[in-house]
Amino acid sequence: MSSRVGLRFFHNSRAAFRHATVAPRRPAFQGRRFQSTDAGAAAGDQQSTFQRLWNSPVGIKTVHFWAPVMKWALVIAGISDFQRPADKLSLTQNVALMATGAIWTRWCFIIKPRNLLLAAVNFFLACVGVVQVTRIFLYQRSLKDSSTEAAKDSAKAVAKPS
């Protein structure tokens, strides 16, 4: 008995989600209106900028808009780390930011609808990661260079008798 209730709920919710993402549902009592493609284009031209943004597949009421907006926090945090000394930065974290930024930038051009807002934030996330990883590698190289110079200086001091 309980499995039938769960199955019925599953089928009903699946159908509701399928139709909710494709097009808004109209109440059953409304008749269907038919329009030519010219009438639809004319109606699209009459919409205000806010209405076009609201009704866009990547508009304000979708996750395609809010995900990039929230992801800018990662970019801002990475930019604020430019002031931090390189010895305090995590190489693995910044490599991960760089890689995910690069991968998702490419992916944003493949998915439908193409999300340029998400592509932009991922591109800048990759750029911040590249800058930070470069800073870390330059710092590590400077440590190696200074340690080899110190070793050479100490070898010269030991070799020279006073």
Summary of the structure (lengths in Angstrom):
residues: 162
radius of gyration: 28.3
end to end distance: 97.3
largest distance: 104.9
contacts: 362
relative contact order: 0.08
helix: 78%
strand: 0%
